[in-house]
């Protein structure tokens, strides 16, 4: 069955709306109508509560009362951090006067001053790994927030050009779909040197997902598996890195440069090298992120967790005297507004959402992004280019759910800020004194 854009929302949307309607009727966090809530939904990082809370926020634009929308149950990472809130009498008033903007250009080099309304933008999800409907929904949401989303390494579908001012062009190691036209169209070019979920392994798109349209944009052969190497084989030093950046800035002199790296033990040296090479944004991608297709052995054993990498890099940039000249962005397991605030308190300027966007659009965290033996992709229509499955997610529906979700995230961010006595999110950067570690027995 194929749904046209003019037809009603797909059954997945109707099912979620039914669930949320029941929640509105006063059912507690342990019930789906007359049935017990299945504990099998999600995992320790993305718990059943967290998934349902995200769906609720995406439907209503509000934070739920009966679901834990702040943390998971991983017994580590951000789930072991909490805030040291002031006494209630000292809380600030909640409202739009609490500044959540993010400055992406701190170099004062005459290039664009880009300031999203939230300290969040959309991470790279390539055409082929997700549908063009998902990409367009994310880009349209980015426009509403004066923000951005990244193409990932799969090239630039032509539909995105209508939103080019809010789309980041990614240049990854396979150079799939890299064109002068898309580089010139973008306000930010993102070099992906490595991904936190699979550092040292490069990218992989199964043959079944590399259909004719995907292959055309990527400049490849249809239905042939695609691998992007690790690393860029033209870049083995800071000098090589500088030439790489010079190439992009020759093609688009106005673009800001973002450098996405994984988190090896010497990530602090990598970061300062990227700054001296000319980067405006240093994007740290930790080990908790990535698609359901990323190998478990890579996600759990290679990259440094993002909550360790952020303060390491933040402190080293301060030591080098360049911290205020570069924007530090974190990704790899940032799920909630609380995670956003914790990452900033550890030393980041802002974060990237990836999986959270997909959950807001209906992802159940089943880790079947590749679609099993058939390779068709996600049965919910997200990580697929199958002509039938992709119609489960329509652009306008996805955009509205993302906008609602981000509205709830902004509300919670402001709630955290006011309880800490801060009226600007930038004032939270590096304030580890406002965090506390929650020991195992206190969770």
N, C-alpha and C positions, 0 to 999 in steps of 0.2 A: 504494500500500500504506500502510495506517495502522496504527501500533503502539499498543496500549493500554498503560497504565502497568504492568500486570501481566506483560506479555510481556518476553522477553529484550531486552537492549540492541540498539540498532540496528547495522547493518553497519559504520557509521563507527567506532563504539566497538570492535567486534570487530577491525577492521582495525588500529586503533591498538594494541590489546592484543597483536595478533600481532607488530607491529613492535617493541613494547617487550619482548616475550618473546624475540625474536631478539637484541635488544640485551643482555638479561640473559645470553644464551648466550655472550657474549664477543665479539660482532662489534664492530669498531672504528667510529669516527665516519665512515668513508667507505663504509659498506655498508648496504644494506637487504636482508638475506638474501643471495641470490646476485646481486643487481642493484646496480649502482653507485648511490650516493646522488645524486638529481637536483639539480644546482646551481641549477636554475630555481626551486626551492622558496624562497619568500620574496623578500627584497630586501636591500639593503645594511644597512638598519637592523634588519630582522628576517631574519637569515640562516637558511639551512637548519639549521645547528648550533643556533641559538637556538630555533627552532621545535621541533626534535626534543628539545632539552634541556627545554623547557617541558612538552612532552607526557610526557617521562620523569618529571619532578618531579610532575606531576599524577597520574600512575599510581602512583608509589611513595612520594612524600613525602620523597624524598632527592635530593641533587644528583648528577648523573652524573659519572663519571670520564673519559669519552671524548668529551664534547661541551663546547663553549664555552658555558656558561650565564651568562656575565658580561657580554659585550659583543657588538656587531655589528661590521660592517666599513664604517662610514659615513665614516671618515676625518675625523670632526668630532664636536662635542658631547661627550656622556659617553664616547664611544668613544675620545676623546683624553685622558681623565683616568684617572689611576691613584692608588693609595694609597701613602703613605709608611709602610709597616709597620715596627714596631719589630723589633729582632733577636729571633730565635725564643726566646731565653732569657728575654725580658721579656714574652712573651705571657701573657695571663690564661688561666685554665681555662675551657673551653667549658661552658656549662650554663644552666639556667633562672635562675640568679642574675643574669644579664646582662639588664638591664631594657630592654624594647623598647616600653614603653607611650607613648602620645601624649595630651597634655592638650589638649582642644579648647576649653576655656573658661578664659581667663586674665584676664578682666575683673573677676572678684570682684564680680559684680553680683547674687548671690543666685540666679541661674539654675542649671540642672543642671551638675554636674561630670561630663563625659563623657570617659572615658579608654580608648580601644580598646587591645587587647593588642599591636597592631602600629602603627607609624607610617604606616599605610596604610588607606584605605577605598575603596569602590567608586564610580567616577564615573558620571555620568548617562548612561543608555542607555534611551531611551523605549520605551514599548509602541507598537509599529508599526515602530520601527527594529529592535527585537529581539522575540522571542516572550515570552509570559508565563512559559513554562517556564524560559527563561534568567533572567528577572527573579527568579523564585522561587528558583532555584538560587543566585543571587548573594546574595539576602536571607538564605537559610538558612545560607550560609557566613558571612555577616556576623554572624549571631547566635552562631555557634560561636566567633567571635573577639572577641565583645563589641564589635563594630564596626558599620559602616553601609554602605549602598549607596544611590545616588540614583535616583529615578524617571526622571530626565530630564524633558523638557518634554512628555511625552505623556499626562499624567494618571496616575491611581492605580488600577490594576486591583484589583477587590475582593479577589482572592486575597491581596494583600499585607497586608491589615489584620491577619491573624493574626501578622504579623511586624513590626507597626508601630513597635515600639521600636527597630528596626534599619534603618528606612527613612527616607531623607531626601526630603522633598517639594520638588521643584524648581518654582519660579515663573519662567517664561521669558517672552520678549517677546510671544509669541502667546497667552499665558494659556490654552493648551490644557489642558483638564481640571482647571483650578485651582478647587478647591472648599473651602468652609469646613471640611467634614468632614475632608479629608486634611491641611489645615493644622493643625487641632486634634489630629490623631492623631500627629503627628511630633515627634521630639526636636530636629530641625534643619530649618530652612527655608533652601533655597538659591536665591538670586536669580541667574539666569544672564543677565548683561548682554551677554556675548559669548563666543564659542568660539574658541580659539586656531587651530584648523584653517581657520576661515573667518570671521575678524573682518570686520565691516562688511557681511556677506552674509546674516545670519540663518540660520534652519534651513529644511529642505526635506524633505518626505515625499512620495514619488511616489503617484499616485492608486491604483495597483495594490496598494500596501501599506497604504492607508488604507481597509481593508474595514469591514464593518458594526460589528464589535465595537470596532475602533480608533476609528471615527468616533463611536460612542456615548459612549465614555469621553472623547474629546477635544471633544465637543460640536460636531461638524462633520457635513458631508454625506458619506455613503459614496462611496468611489471618486472623490473629488475631491482633487487635489493640495493639500497644505497648506504654506504658507510662514509662518514667523514673522519679523516685521520686525526691523530693526536701526535704532535701539536701542529701549528702552522709550520710547514717545512721551510719557510722563508724567514723565520723569526727565532733566533737562538741567543739574542743578546738585547740589551737596552737599545743599542744603536740600530739593530734590525727593527725593533719595536718602533723606534722613532721614525724610521723610513716608512713603515706601515701606516702610521698616523699621518705622516706628510702626504702620502698618496691620497688618502681620503680627503684631507683638507685642501688638496689641489683641485679635486673634483667638486667639492662643496666647501668653500671657505667659511661659510656661516655655521656649519654644523658643529654641535658639541660632540666630543668623543667620550664614549663610555668603554671601559675595558672590563670584561667579565672573566673572572678567574675562579678556580676552585681554591681550596684552602689547605695547601700542603704546610709542612712545619715552618717553611721559610716564607709564608705568604706576606709577612710584613715587608720583607725585602722586595718581593714582587710588586707590592703596592707602591712603594716609594719609587721604584724604577718606572712604573707606569706614570706616576706624576711627572717625573723629570722628562719622560718621553713626550709629554704634552696632553695627557688625559685630563678631562674635566671631571669625570665620574669613575670611581673605582668600585666595581660591583663584585662583592664577595659572595660566592655561591657555596653554601655549606652542604653537609652530607645528608640532610633529611629531605631534600627536595627531589625533584625528578618525577617522571611519569611512572605509571605502574609497569612500564616495560623495562625500566632500569634494573639491572641485575642486583639481587639482594646482597650478594657478596661485596659488590661495589658500594652500595648505599650504606652498608653497616661497618665497613672495615677500612675504607681508604681515606676519605677526606676528613678534615678536622670539623667537629660540630661548630655551627655558626656562632653559638654563644661563647665559644672560646676564641674564635678567630677575630671577632669584632673588637674586643678590648686590646688584643695583641696588636692589631693594625692601628687602631686609634692612638694608642700610647706611643707607638713607634713614629707615626706621623707627627705627633706633638714633639717628640724628641728631635726629629729632623727639622722642626720649625716650619712645616708646610701644612699643618692640619687645617687651617682656615682658608687654604687656597685650593682645596679639592673637596668634592662631595663623596662621602662614603655610603654606599648602598649595600644592604644585606638581603640575602635570599637563601632559600634552602630550609624550608620548614616553618616559615612565617605564616601562621594560620589565622590569627585573631587580632583584634585591636590591642589586647593585652600583650601579645607577642610583639607587635609593632612598638609599643611604648617601652618594653623591656629591651628590645634591640637598640633603640635610641639611647636609653639610659646606659647601656654598655659601651656606647661610643659611635653608633651609626648616625647618619643624618636622616636616613629614610630607608624604606624597604621595598621589595618587589613581591607582589602577589602572583601566584600561578595556580596552584591547586585550589586555593580558596575561591578563585573565580569559577573554576569548574564545578566545585561543590555547590556554589550559589546557583549554578545552572542545572543542577540535578545529579551531579556525580555522587555515587554511593560508595566510592573508595573500594570497588571490587577488585582493583588491580588487574583488570582484563583489558587494558588499553589497546593491546595489539589484536584483540578480538579472537583469541584462540586459534585453532588450526586453520580456520577460514581466512584469518587476517582481515576480516571486514572492519574490525574496530569496535569501539564502545557500543554496547547495545542501547545506550541512552542517547546516542547521536552526537556525542561530544568529540571523542578522539577517533574520528572516522571521516573518510571522504566517500563512503558508500552512498550512492545516489538515493537510496531509500532511507537508510539510517540517519543521515545528516538532517533529514527533514523533521526529525523529532525536535530540533532546536531551531526556532525562527529568530531572525535578527532582532525584531522589535521586542519580542518576549524576553530574549536573553539580555538585551540592553536594559530593560526595565528592572529585571531581577538584580543585575549587577549594580545599577544605580541605587536601588533600595538597600542592598547589602552594604555598599560603601557609605550610605547615609547613616546606617546603624553603627558602622565602624567609627565614623567621625564623631557621632554622639558619645560613644564609649571612650574614645580618645580624649575628648573634652572633659568627660567625667573623671578620668584619671588625672588629667592636668589640674583640674580645679581642686581635687582632693590632695594634690601634692603642693598646691599653692603657686602653680606656674600658669602664666597667661599666654605663653608661646611655646610651641612644641620644641623649637630649637633650644630653649633653655633647659630641656631635659637631657640633651646630649652629654654623654659621659658622666652622668650623675649616678654612679654606682652606689653612692651613699643613700640613695632613695630606694634601693632594692634590699631585700633580705632573702637569705637562703632558707627554704623550707625543708627541714630534715625529714627523713622517711616516716617517722612516727607522727609527724604533724600534718601529713598530707590528707 
